Amino acid sequence: QVQLVESGGGLVQPGGSLRLSCVVLGSIYSPHNMGWYRQAPGKERELVAHIIIGGSTNYADSAKGRFTIFRDNAKNMVALQMNSLKPEDTAVYYCKANCFYGSRWSDYWGQGTQVTVSS
């Protein structure tokens, strides 16, 4: 069974920083694609940042210049460093990974971690 275990959310003031981490357990190989999504109240889940196994990344326009995604393939871990946080970054953040399990590749999601940006 594949599990994505997230950590690092919390309450931070505007302009502050947080680092989210996600460890993938149970995948037979390193995940192909890993990413962070977020969902604010009343809104649809949206992509924040994405990284493939070779290291190429892409970011939502709202994240460019403030957030950095990186991964450690040896640890099956992906992290999101978030700087210059704004109140509009408040959301539940979810980790997603494309993992090999049970003879096929499938997408798996973490349970979500709350990020609240408020003074």
Number of C-alpha atoms within 10 A of each C-alpha: 7 19 17 22 18 22 17 15 18 14 15 18 14 17 14 14 17 19 16 21 22 26 20 25 15 14 19 13 13 19 22 16 19 29 26 26 19 22 19 16 9 6 9 9 15 14 18 23 24 24 20 17 14 10 13 11 16 16 18 13 10 12 18 12 11 13 20 19 24 20 21 13 15 7 11 19 21 26 22 22 15 19 17 15 22 16 15 12 20 20 21 18 25 25 29 24 31 21 24 18 14 11 7 8 16 13 14 16 20 20 15 22 20 18 22 20 21 16 9
